[in-house]
Amino acid sequence: MMFAKRTTEIIPEEATSIWACSSESCSGWMRDNFSFKNVPTCPVCKSEMVIGEKMLPFLHNNNKKGL
């Protein structure tokens, strides 16, 4: 049997500011514009988070920080 090969859509990525967990044993992270606190804690292990950057697909978020 032959199956039609679907072409995959290329999703553009951009450098995105993120918060990453500071714990070595945890791989938790979140986009900066999806966090509600100025310095969030990790939702997985409750450790402090540090600011970083990742190449991620663009997502539009209307979240206004500081509300």
N, CA, C and O atoms as a Tripos MOL2 file, in Angstrom:
@<TRIPOS>MOLECULE
protein
  268   267    67     0     0
PROTEIN
NO_CHARGES

@<TRIPOS>ATOM
      1 N           0.8370   -1.1870    0.0000 N.3       1 MET1
      2 CA          0.0000    0.0000    0.0000 C.3       1 MET1
      3 C           0.8780    1.2460    0.0000 C.2       1 MET1
      4 O           1.9360    1.2950    0.6270 O.2       1 MET1
      5 N           0.4110    2.2200   -0.7060 N.am      2 MET2
      6 CA          1.1110    3.5040   -0.7470 C.3       2 MET2
      7 C           0.2840    4.5350    0.0170 C.2       2 MET2
      8 O          -0.9340    4.6150   -0.1420 O.2       2 MET2
      9 N           0.9360    5.2880    0.8130 N.am      3 PHE3
     10 CA          0.2690    6.3550    1.5430 C.3       3 PHE3
     11 C           0.7770    7.6890    1.0140 C.2       3 PHE3
     12 O           1.9590    7.8480    0.7090 O.2       3 PHE3
     13 N          -0.1250    8.6270    0.9150 N.am      4 ALA4
     14 CA          0.2690    9.9610    0.4480 C.3       4 ALA4
     15 C           1.1530   10.6150    1.5090 C.2       4 ALA4
     16 O           0.8220   10.6330    2.6940 O.2       4 ALA4
     17 N           2.2590   11.1390    1.0630 N.am      5 LYS5
     18 CA          3.1680   11.8120    1.9890 C.3       5 LYS5
     19 C           2.6960   13.2460    2.1730 C.2       5 LYS5
     20 O           2.6310   14.0230    1.2200 O.2       5 LYS5
     21 N           2.3750   13.5760    3.3940 N.am      6 ARG6
     22 CA          1.9240   14.9370    3.6970 C.3       6 ARG6
     23 C           3.1250   15.8510    3.8730 C.2       6 ARG6
     24 O           4.1330   15.4760    4.4720 O.2       6 ARG6
     25 N           2.9970   17.0350    3.3480 N.am      7 THR7
     26 CA          4.0590   18.0110    3.5680 C.3       7 THR7
     27 C           3.8240   18.6770    4.9160 C.2       7 THR7
     28 O           2.7000   19.0490    5.2520 O.2       7 THR7
     29 N           4.8780   18.8200    5.6660 N.am      8 THR8
     30 CA          4.7520   19.4420    6.9810 C.3       8 THR8
     31 C           4.9650   20.9410    6.8560 C.2       8 THR8
     32 O           5.8530   21.4080    6.1420 O.2       8 THR8
     33 N           4.1360   21.6730    7.5620 N.am      9 GLU9
     34 CA          4.2390   23.1310    7.5570 C.3       9 GLU9
     35 C           5.3960   23.5470    8.4520 C.2       9 GLU9
     36 O           5.5080   23.0780    9.5850 O.2       9 GLU9
     37 N           6.2390   24.4100    7.9590 N.am     10 ILE10
     38 CA          7.3650   24.9100    8.7460 C.3      10 ILE10
     39 C           6.8620   26.0310    9.6420 C.2      10 ILE10
     40 O           6.3370   27.0370    9.1630 O.2      10 ILE10
     41 N           7.0270   25.8490   10.9450 N.am     11 ILE11
     42 CA          6.5720   26.8420   11.9200 C.3      11 ILE11
     43 C           7.7610   27.7300   12.2750 C.2      11 ILE11
     44 O           8.7750   27.2380   12.7690 O.2      11 ILE11
     45 N           7.6420   29.0410   12.0260 N.am     12 PRO12
     46 CA          8.7680   29.9360   12.3290 C.3      12 PRO12
     47 C           9.0210   30.0250   13.8370 C.2      12 PRO12
     48 O           8.0860   30.0750   14.6360 O.2      12 PRO12
     49 N          10.2890   30.0420   14.2020 N.am     13 GLU13
     50 CA         10.6750   30.1560   15.6060 C.3      13 GLU13
     51 C          11.3850   31.4810   15.8240 C.2      13 GLU13
     52 O          11.9480   32.0670   14.9000 O.2      13 GLU13
     53 N          11.3450   31.9400   17.0730 N.am     14 GLU14
     54 CA         12.0440   33.1740   17.4330 C.3      14 GLU14
     55 C          12.6480   33.0060   18.8170 C.2      14 GLU14
     56 O          12.1990   32.1750   19.6060 O.2      14 GLU14
     57 N          13.6660   33.7980   19.1040 N.am     15 ALA15
     58 CA         14.2810   33.7860   20.4290 C.3      15 ALA15
     59 C          13.2520   34.3260   21.4170 C.2      15 ALA15
     60 O          12.7750   35.4520   21.2760 O.2      15 ALA15
     61 N          12.9140   33.5100   22.4220 N.am     16 THR16
     62 CA         11.8550   33.8360   23.3700 C.3      16 THR16
     63 C          12.4190   33.8680   24.7830 C.2      16 THR16
     64 O          13.1730   32.9740   25.1700 O.2      16 THR16
     65 N          12.0650   34.8780   25.5460 N.am     17 SER17
     66 CA         12.4850   34.9920   26.9340 C.3      17 SER17
     67 C          11.6910   33.9900   27.7690 C.2      17 SER17
     68 O          10.4630   33.9450   27.6950 O.2      17 SER17
     69 N          12.4020   33.1830   28.5680 N.am     18 ILE18
     70 CA         11.7500   32.1610   29.3910 C.3      18 ILE18
     71 C          12.2580   32.2310   30.8280 C.2      18 ILE18
     72 O          13.2860   32.8460   31.1110 O.2      18 ILE18
     73 N          11.5240   31.5950   31.7210 N.am     19 TRP19
     74 CA         11.9640   31.3350   33.0830 C.3      19 TRP19
     75 C          12.2510   29.8420   33.1570 C.2      19 TRP19
     76 O          11.3940   29.0340   32.8000 O.2      19 TRP19
     77 N          13.4440   29.4600   33.6160 N.am     20 ALA20
     78 CA         13.8310   28.0590   33.7400 C.3      20 ALA20
     79 C          14.1050   27.7440   35.2070 C.2      20 ALA20
     80 O          14.6280   28.5790   35.9450 O.2      20 ALA20
     81 N          13.7500   26.5390   35.6170 N.am     21 CYS21
     82 CA         13.9660   26.1190   37.0010 C.3      21 CYS21
     83 C          15.4600   26.0470   37.2910 C.2      21 CYS21
     84 O          16.2420   25.5870   36.4600 O.2      21 CYS21
     85 N          15.8480   26.5080   38.4810 N.am     22 SER22
     86 CA         17.2650   26.5120   38.8580 C.3      22 SER22
     87 C          17.7180   25.1700   39.4260 C.2      22 SER22
     88 O          18.9160   24.9540   39.6040 O.2      22 SER22
     89 N          16.7870   24.2690   39.7110 N.am     23 SER23
     90 CA         17.1270   22.9620   40.2620 C.3      23 SER23
     91 C          17.7030   22.0560   39.1740 C.2      23 SER23
     92 O          17.1490   21.9650   38.0790 O.2      23 SER23
     93 N          18.8110   21.3890   39.4790 N.am     24 GLU24
     94 CA         19.4570   20.4870   38.5140 C.3      24 GLU24
     95 C          18.5570   19.3030   38.1650 C.2      24 GLU24
     96 O          18.6130   18.7960   37.0440 O.2      24 GLU24
     97 N          17.7320   18.8590   39.1080 N.am     25 SER25
     98 CA         16.9110   17.6650   38.8910 C.3      25 SER25
     99 C          15.5660   17.9660   38.2320 C.2      25 SER25
    100 O          14.7920   17.0450   37.9710 O.2      25 SER25
    101 N          15.2780   19.2330   37.9590 N.am     26 CYS26
    102 CA         13.9900   19.6160   37.3720 C.3      26 CYS26
    103 C          14.2210   20.2670   36.0100 C.2      26 CYS26
    104 O          15.1750   21.0230   35.8310 O.2      26 CYS26
    105 N          13.3500   19.9710   35.0590 N.am     27 SER27
    106 CA         13.4860   20.5670   33.7250 C.3      27 SER27
    107 C          12.3340   21.5200   33.4220 C.2      27 SER27
    108 O          12.0270   21.7730   32.2560 O.2      27 SER27
    109 N          11.6920   22.0520   34.4680 N.am     28 GLY28
    110 CA         10.5570   22.9540   34.2850 C.3      28 GLY28
    111 C          10.9680   24.3060   33.7100 C.2      28 GLY28
    112 O          12.0280   24.8380   34.0410 O.2      28 GLY28
    113 N          10.1110   24.8540   32.8420 N.am     29 TRP29
    114 CA         10.3310   26.1890   32.2880 C.3      29 TRP29
    115 C           8.9970   26.7440   31.8210 C.2      29 TRP29
    116 O           8.0450   25.9930   31.6120 O.2      29 TRP29
    117 N           8.9280   28.0680   31.6560 N.am     30 MET30
    118 CA          7.7190   28.7180   31.1370 C.3      30 MET30
    119 C           8.1220   29.9740   30.3790 C.2      30 MET30
    120 O           9.1650   30.5710   30.6460 O.2      30 MET30
    121 N           7.2910   30.3590   29.4420 N.am     31 ARG31
    122 CA          7.5360   31.5990   28.7040 C.3      31 ARG31
    123 C           7.3770   32.7760   29.6590 C.2      31 ARG31
    124 O           6.4990   32.7650   30.5210 O.2      31 ARG31
    125 N           8.2200   33.7860   29.5070 N.am     32 ASP32
    126 CA          8.1650   34.9610   30.3760 C.3      32 ASP32
    127 C           6.8100   35.6560   30.2770 C.2      32 ASP32
    128 O           6.2640   36.0730   31.2980 O.2      32 ASP32
    129 N           6.2590   35.7880   29.0770 N.am     33 ASN33
    130 CA          4.9940   36.5150   28.9480 C.3      33 ASN33
    131 C           3.7810   35.6710   29.3440 C.2      33 ASN33
    132 O           2.6520   36.1510   29.2380 O.2      33 ASN33
    133 N           3.9790   34.4290   29.7980 N.am     34 PHE34
    134 CA          2.8920   33.6180   30.3240 C.3      34 PHE34
    135 C           2.9650   33.5140   31.8480 C.2      34 PHE34
    136 O           2.1270   32.8470   32.4550 O.2      34 PHE34
    137 N           3.9480   34.1580   32.4750 N.am     35 SER35
    138 CA          4.0460   34.1320   33.9350 C.3      35 SER35
    139 C           3.3120   35.3390   34.5120 C.2      35 SER35
    140 O           3.2610   36.4030   33.8950 O.2      35 SER35
    141 N           2.7480   35.1600   35.6960 N.am     36 PHE36
    142 CA          1.9880   36.2330   36.3310 C.3      36 PHE36
    143 C           2.7960   36.9820   37.3820 C.2      36 PHE36
    144 O           2.3710   38.0420   37.8410 O.2      36 PHE36
    145 N           3.9510   36.4540   37.7730 N.am     37 LYS37
    146 CA          4.7930   37.0900   38.7870 C.3      37 LYS37
    147 C           6.0560   37.6400   38.1350 C.2      37 LYS37
    148 O           6.4620   37.1930   37.0620 O.2      37 LYS37
    149 N           6.6710   38.6170   38.7990 N.am     38 ASN38
    150 CA          7.9300   39.1700   38.2880 C.3      38 ASN38
    151 C           9.0600   38.1530   38.3840 C.2      38 ASN38
    152 O           9.8980   38.0720   37.4860 O.2      38 ASN38
    153 N           9.0910   37.3730   39.4690 N.am     39 VAL39
    154 CA         10.0560   36.2860   39.6310 C.3      39 VAL39
    155 C           9.2650   35.0620   40.0900 C.2      39 VAL39
    156 O           9.0290   34.8930   41.2860 O.2      39 VAL39
    157 N           8.8520   34.2040   39.1470 N.am     40 PRO40
    158 CA          8.0150   33.0560   39.5140 C.3      40 PRO40
    159 C           8.8090   31.9390   40.1840 C.2      40 PRO40
    160 O          10.0330   31.8760   40.0740 O.2      40 PRO40
    161 N           8.0930   31.0610   40.8780 N.am     41 THR41
    162 CA          8.6790   29.8290   41.4040 C.3      41 THR41
    163 C           8.2550   28.6930   40.4880 C.2      41 THR41
    164 O           7.2140   28.7680   39.8350 O.2      41 THR41
    165 N           9.0470   27.6630   40.4410 N.am     42 CYS42
    166 CA          8.7780   26.5300   39.5570 C.3      42 CYS42
    167 C           7.4710   25.8500   39.9720 C.2      42 CYS42
    168 O           7.3190   25.4880   41.1380 O.2      42 CYS42
    169 N           6.5280   25.6690   39.0500 N.am     43 PRO43
    170 CA          5.2690   25.0120   39.3950 C.3      43 PRO43
    171 C           5.4320   23.5130   39.6480 C.2      43 PRO43
    172 O           4.5340   22.8830   40.2060 O.2      43 PRO43
    173 N           6.5590   22.9390   39.2470 N.am     44 VAL44
    174 CA          6.7850   21.5050   39.4200 C.3      44 VAL44
    175 C           7.4200   21.2050   40.7750 C.2      44 VAL44
    176 O           6.9180   20.3680   41.5260 O.2      44 VAL44
    177 N           8.5390   21.8970   41.0950 N.am     45 CYS45
    178 CA          9.2830   21.5670   42.3170 C.3      45 CYS45
    179 C           9.3620   22.7140   43.3270 C.2      45 CYS45
    180 O           9.9460   22.5490   44.3980 O.2      45 CYS45
    181 N           8.7860   23.8660   43.0050 N.am     46 LYS46
    182 CA          8.7390   25.0440   43.8920 C.3      46 LYS46
    183 C          10.0970   25.6940   44.1300 C.2      46 LYS46
    184 O          10.2500   26.4350   45.1010 O.2      46 LYS46
    185 N          11.0880   25.4430   43.2750 N.am     47 SER47
    186 CA         12.4010   26.0970   43.3760 C.3      47 SER47
    187 C          12.3450   27.4660   42.7110 C.2      47 SER47
    188 O          11.3790   27.7980   42.0250 O.2      47 SER47
    189 N          13.3990   28.2570   42.9260 N.am     48 GLU48
    190 CA         13.4980   29.5530   42.2520 C.3      48 GLU48
    191 C          13.7080   29.3260   40.7620 C.2      48 GLU48
    192 O          14.2230   28.2860   40.3490 O.2      48 GLU48
    193 N          13.3070   30.3050   39.9590 N.am     49 MET49
    194 CA         13.5070   30.2210   38.5180 C.3      49 MET49
    195 C          14.4400   31.3360   38.0800 C.2      49 MET49
    196 O          14.4800   32.4000   38.6980 O.2      49 MET49
    197 N          15.1870   31.0910   37.0140 N.am     50 VAL50
    198 CA         16.1240   32.0760   36.4730 C.3      50 VAL50
    199 C          15.7200   32.3990   35.0370 C.2      50 VAL50
    200 O          15.1800   31.5540   34.3240 O.2      50 VAL50
    201 N          15.9910   33.6310   34.6280 N.am     51 ILE51
    202 CA         15.6210   34.0810   33.2870 C.3      51 ILE51
    203 C          16.5870   33.4700   32.2700 C.2      51 ILE51
    204 O          17.7760   33.3090   32.5430 O.2      51 ILE51
    205 N          16.0650   33.1390   31.1140 N.am     52 GLY52
    206 CA         16.8750   32.5560   30.0460 C.3      52 GLY52
    207 C          16.2340   32.8270   28.6960 C.2      52 GLY52
    208 O          15.3270   33.6510   28.5810 O.2      52 GLY52
    209 N          16.7110   32.1290   27.6780 N.am     53 GLU53
    210 CA         16.1870   32.3310   26.3300 C.3      53 GLU53
    211 C          16.1850   30.9990   25.5860 C.2      53 GLU53
    212 O          17.1140   30.2020   25.7190 O.2      53 GLU53
    213 N          15.1210   30.7610   24.7910 N.am     54 LYS54
    214 CA         14.9780   29.5470   23.9920 C.3      54 LYS54
    215 C          14.4250   29.9070   22.6340 C.2      54 LYS54
    216 O          13.7060   30.8970   22.4980 O.2      54 LYS54
    217 N          14.7540   29.1100   21.6200 N.am     55 MET55
    218 CA         14.1450   29.2580   20.3000 C.3      55 MET55
    219 C          12.8340   28.4780   20.3230 C.2      55 MET55
    220 O          12.8330   27.2510   20.4200 O.2      55 MET55
    221 N          11.7100   29.2060   20.2320 N.am     56 LEU56
    222 CA         10.3820   28.5960   20.3170 C.3      56 LEU56
    223 C           9.4810   29.1410   19.2230 C.2      56 LEU56
    224 O           9.7190   30.2350   18.7110 O.2      56 LEU56
    225 N           8.4410   28.3860   18.8560 N.am     57 PRO57
    226 CA          7.4600   28.9120   17.8950 C.3      57 PRO57
    227 C           6.7860   30.1590   18.4660 C.2      57 PRO57
    228 O           6.5580   30.2490   19.6730 O.2      57 PRO57
    229 N           6.4690   31.1170   17.6000 N.am     58 PHE58
    230 CA          5.8330   32.3600   18.0240 C.3      58 PHE58
    231 C           4.4150   32.0840   18.5170 C.2      58 PHE58
    232 O           3.6390   31.4110   17.8390 O.2      58 PHE58
    233 N           4.0820   32.6020   19.6890 N.am     59 LEU59
    234 CA          2.7230   32.5520   20.2330 C.3      59 LEU59
    235 C           2.3470   33.9480   20.6840 C.2      59 LEU59
    236 O           3.1030   34.5890   21.4140 O.2      59 LEU59
    237 N           1.1910   34.4270   20.2600 N.am     60 HIS60
    238 CA          0.7320   35.7470   20.6750 C.3      60 HIS60
    239 C          -0.0150   35.6040   21.9940 C.2      60 HIS60
    240 O          -0.9020   34.7590   22.1160 O.2      60 HIS60
    241 N           0.3380   36.4280   22.9900 N.am     61 ASN61
    242 CA         -0.3000   36.3930   24.3010 C.3      61 ASN61
    243 C          -0.6800   37.8130   24.6810 C.2      61 ASN61
    244 O           0.1680   38.7060   24.6710 O.2      61 ASN61
    245 N          -1.9370   38.0300   25.0130 N.am     62 ASN62
    246 CA         -2.4140   39.3550   25.3990 C.3      62 ASN62
    247 C          -2.2200   39.6370   26.8780 C.2      62 ASN62
    248 O          -2.7140   40.6480   27.3780 O.2      62 ASN62
    249 N          -1.5180   38.7760   27.5860 N.am     63 ASN63
    250 CA         -1.2680   38.9370   29.0090 C.3      63 ASN63
    251 C          -0.4870   40.2240   29.2520 C.2      63 ASN63
    252 O           0.5890   40.4210   28.6880 O.2      63 ASN63
    253 N          -1.0280   41.0850   30.0830 N.am     64 LYS64
    254 CA         -0.3350   42.3130   30.4800 C.3      64 LYS64
    255 C           0.3000   42.0510   31.8360 C.2      64 LYS64
    256 O          -0.4060   41.8950   32.8330 O.2      64 LYS64
    257 N           1.6340   42.0000   31.8830 N.am     65 LYS65
    258 CA          2.3240   41.7330   33.1490 C.3      65 LYS65
    259 C           2.0620   42.8620   34.1360 C.2      65 LYS65
    260 O           1.9600   44.0300   33.7610 O.2      65 LYS65
    261 N           1.9560   42.4880   35.3990 N.am     66 GLY66
    262 CA          1.7730   43.4760   36.4420 C.3      66 GLY66
    263 C           0.3180   43.7390   36.7930 C.2      66 GLY66
    264 O           0.0340   44.6600   37.5590 O.2      66 GLY66
    265 N          -0.6050   42.9610   36.2580 N.am     67 LEU67
    266 CA         -2.0200   43.1550   36.6100 C.3      67 LEU67
    267 C          -2.3720   42.4240   37.8600 C.2      67 LEU67
    268 O          -3.5200   42.4750   38.3030 O.2      67 LEU67
@<TRIPOS>BOND
     1     1     2 1
     2     2     3 1
     3     3     4 2
     4     3     5 am
     5     5     6 1
     6     6     7 1
     7     7     8 2
     8     7     9 am
     9     9    10 1
    10    10    11 1
    11    11    12 2
    12    11    13 am
    13    13    14 1
    14    14    15 1
    15    15    16 2
    16    15    17 am
    17    17    18 1
    18    18    19 1
    19    19    20 2
    20    19    21 am
    21    21    22 1
    22    22    23 1
    23    23    24 2
    24    23    25 am
    25    25    26 1
    26    26    27 1
    27    27    28 2
    28    27    29 am
    29    29    30 1
    30    30    31 1
    31    31    32 2
    32    31    33 am
    33    33    34 1
    34    34    35 1
    35    35    36 2
    36    35    37 am
    37    37    38 1
    38    38    39 1
    39    39    40 2
    40    39    41 am
    41    41    42 1
    42    42    43 1
    43    43    44 2
    44    43    45 am
    45    45    46 1
    46    46    47 1
    47    47    48 2
    48    47    49 am
    49    49    50 1
    50    50    51 1
    51    51    52 2
    52    51    53 am
    53    53    54 1
    54    54    55 1
    55    55    56 2
    56    55    57 am
    57    57    58 1
    58    58    59 1
    59    59    60 2
    60    59    61 am
    61    61    62 1
    62    62    63 1
    63    63    64 2
    64    63    65 am
    65    65    66 1
    66    66    67 1
    67    67    68 2
    68    67    69 am
    69    69    70 1
    70    70    71 1
    71    71    72 2
    72    71    73 am
    73    73    74 1
    74    74    75 1
    75    75    76 2
    76    75    77 am
    77    77    78 1
    78    78    79 1
    79    79    80 2
    80    79    81 am
    81    81    82 1
    82    82    83 1
    83    83    84 2
    84    83    85 am
    85    85    86 1
    86    86    87 1
    87    87    88 2
    88    87    89 am
    89    89    90 1
    90    90    91 1
    91    91    92 2
    92    91    93 am
    93    93    94 1
    94    94    95 1
    95    95    96 2
    96    95    97 am
    97    97    98 1
    98    98    99 1
    99    99   100 2
   100    99   101 am
   101   101   102 1
   102   102   103 1
   103   103   104 2
   104   103   105 am
   105   105   106 1
   106   106   107 1
   107   107   108 2
   108   107   109 am
   109   109   110 1
   110   110   111 1
   111   111   112 2
   112   111   113 am
   113   113   114 1
   114   114   115 1
   115   115   116 2
   116   115   117 am
   117   117   118 1
   118   118   119 1
   119   119   120 2
   120   119   121 am
   121   121   122 1
   122   122   123 1
   123   123   124 2
   124   123   125 am
   125   125   126 1
   126   126   127 1
   127   127   128 2
   128   127   129 am
   129   129   130 1
   130   130   131 1
   131   131   132 2
   132   131   133 am
   133   133   134 1
   134   134   135 1
   135   135   136 2
   136   135   137 am
   137   137   138 1
   138   138   139 1
   139   139   140 2
   140   139   141 am
   141   141   142 1
   142   142   143 1
   143   143   144 2
   144   143   145 am
   145   145   146 1
   146   146   147 1
   147   147   148 2
   148   147   149 am
   149   149   150 1
   150   150   151 1
   151   151   152 2
   152   151   153 am
   153   153   154 1
   154   154   155 1
   155   155   156 2
   156   155   157 am
   157   157   158 1
   158   158   159 1
   159   159   160 2
   160   159   161 am
   161   161   162 1
   162   162   163 1
   163   163   164 2
   164   163   165 am
   165   165   166 1
   166   166   167 1
   167   167   168 2
   168   167   169 am
   169   169   170 1
   170   170   171 1
   171   171   172 2
   172   171   173 am
   173   173   174 1
   174   174   175 1
   175   175   176 2
   176   175   177 am
   177   177   178 1
   178   178   179 1
   179   179   180 2
   180   179   181 am
   181   181   182 1
   182   182   183 1
   183   183   184 2
   184   183   185 am
   185   185   186 1
   186   186   187 1
   187   187   188 2
   188   187   189 am
   189   189   190 1
   190   190   191 1
   191   191   192 2
   192   191   193 am
   193   193   194 1
   194   194   195 1
   195   195   196 2
   196   195   197 am
   197   197   198 1
   198   198   199 1
   199   199   200 2
   200   199   201 am
   201   201   202 1
   202   202   203 1
   203   203   204 2
   204   203   205 am
   205   205   206 1
   206   206   207 1
   207   207   208 2
   208   207   209 am
   209   209   210 1
   210   210   211 1
   211   211   212 2
   212   211   213 am
   213   213   214 1
   214   214   215 1
   215   215   216 2
   216   215   217 am
   217   217   218 1
   218   218   219 1
   219   219   220 2
   220   219   221 am
   221   221   222 1
   222   222   223 1
   223   223   224 2
   224   223   225 am
   225   225   226 1
   226   226   227 1
   227   227   228 2
   228   227   229 am
   229   229   230 1
   230   230   231 1
   231   231   232 2
   232   231   233 am
   233   233   234 1
   234   234   235 1
   235   235   236 2
   236   235   237 am
   237   237   238 1
   238   238   239 1
   239   239   240 2
   240   239   241 am
   241   241   242 1
   242   242   243 1
   243   243   244 2
   244   243   245 am
   245   245   246 1
   246   246   247 1
   247   247   248 2
   248   247   249 am
   249   249   250 1
   250   250   251 1
   251   251   252 2
   252   251   253 am
   253   253   254 1
   254   254   255 1
   255   255   256 2
   256   255   257 am
   257   257   258 1
   258   258   259 1
   259   259   260 2
   260   259   261 am
   261   261   262 1
   262   262   263 1
   263   263   264 2
   264   263   265 am
   265   265   266 1
   266   266   267 1
   267   267   268 2
@<TRIPOS>SUBSTRUCTURE
     1 MET1         2 RESIDUE 1 A MET
     2 MET2         6 RESIDUE 1 A MET
     3 PHE3        10 RESIDUE 1 A PHE
     4 ALA4        14 RESIDUE 1 A ALA
     5 LYS5        18 RESIDUE 1 A LYS
     6 ARG6        22 RESIDUE 1 A ARG
     7 THR7        26 RESIDUE 1 A THR
     8 THR8        30 RESIDUE 1 A THR
     9 GLU9        34 RESIDUE 1 A GLU
    10 ILE10       38 RESIDUE 1 A ILE
    11 ILE11       42 RESIDUE 1 A ILE
    12 PRO12       46 RESIDUE 1 A PRO
    13 GLU13       50 RESIDUE 1 A GLU
    14 GLU14       54 RESIDUE 1 A GLU
    15 ALA15       58 RESIDUE 1 A ALA
    16 THR16       62 RESIDUE 1 A THR
    17 SER17       66 RESIDUE 1 A SER
    18 ILE18       70 RESIDUE 1 A ILE
    19 TRP19       74 RESIDUE 1 A TRP
    20 ALA20       78 RESIDUE 1 A ALA
    21 CYS21       82 RESIDUE 1 A CYS
    22 SER22       86 RESIDUE 1 A SER
    23 SER23       90 RESIDUE 1 A SER
    24 GLU24       94 RESIDUE 1 A GLU
    25 SER25       98 RESIDUE 1 A SER
    26 CYS26      102 RESIDUE 1 A CYS
    27 SER27      106 RESIDUE 1 A SER
    28 GLY28      110 RESIDUE 1 A GLY
    29 TRP29      114 RESIDUE 1 A TRP
    30 MET30      118 RESIDUE 1 A MET
    31 ARG31      122 RESIDUE 1 A ARG
    32 ASP32      126 RESIDUE 1 A ASP
    33 ASN33      130 RESIDUE 1 A ASN
    34 PHE34      134 RESIDUE 1 A PHE
    35 SER35      138 RESIDUE 1 A SER
    36 PHE36      142 RESIDUE 1 A PHE
    37 LYS37      146 RESIDUE 1 A LYS
    38 ASN38      150 RESIDUE 1 A ASN
    39 VAL39      154 RESIDUE 1 A VAL
    40 PRO40      158 RESIDUE 1 A PRO
    41 THR41      162 RESIDUE 1 A THR
    42 CYS42      166 RESIDUE 1 A CYS
    43 PRO43      170 RESIDUE 1 A PRO
    44 VAL44      174 RESIDUE 1 A VAL
    45 CYS45      178 RESIDUE 1 A CYS
    46 LYS46      182 RESIDUE 1 A LYS
    47 SER47      186 RESIDUE 1 A SER
    48 GLU48      190 RESIDUE 1 A GLU
    49 MET49      194 RESIDUE 1 A MET
    50 VAL50      198 RESIDUE 1 A VAL
    51 ILE51      202 RESIDUE 1 A ILE
    52 GLY52      206 RESIDUE 1 A GLY
    53 GLU53      210 RESIDUE 1 A GLU
    54 LYS54      214 RESIDUE 1 A LYS
    55 MET55      218 RESIDUE 1 A MET
    56 LEU56      222 RESIDUE 1 A LEU
    57 PRO57      226 RESIDUE 1 A PRO
    58 PHE58      230 RESIDUE 1 A PHE
    59 LEU59      234 RESIDUE 1 A LEU
    60 HIS60      238 RESIDUE 1 A HIS
    61 ASN61      242 RESIDUE 1 A ASN
    62 ASN62      246 RESIDUE 1 A ASN
    63 ASN63      250 RESIDUE 1 A ASN
    64 LYS64      254 RESIDUE 1 A LYS
    65 LYS65      258 RESIDUE 1 A LYS
    66 GLY66      262 RESIDUE 1 A GLY
    67 LEU67      266 RESIDUE 1 A LEU
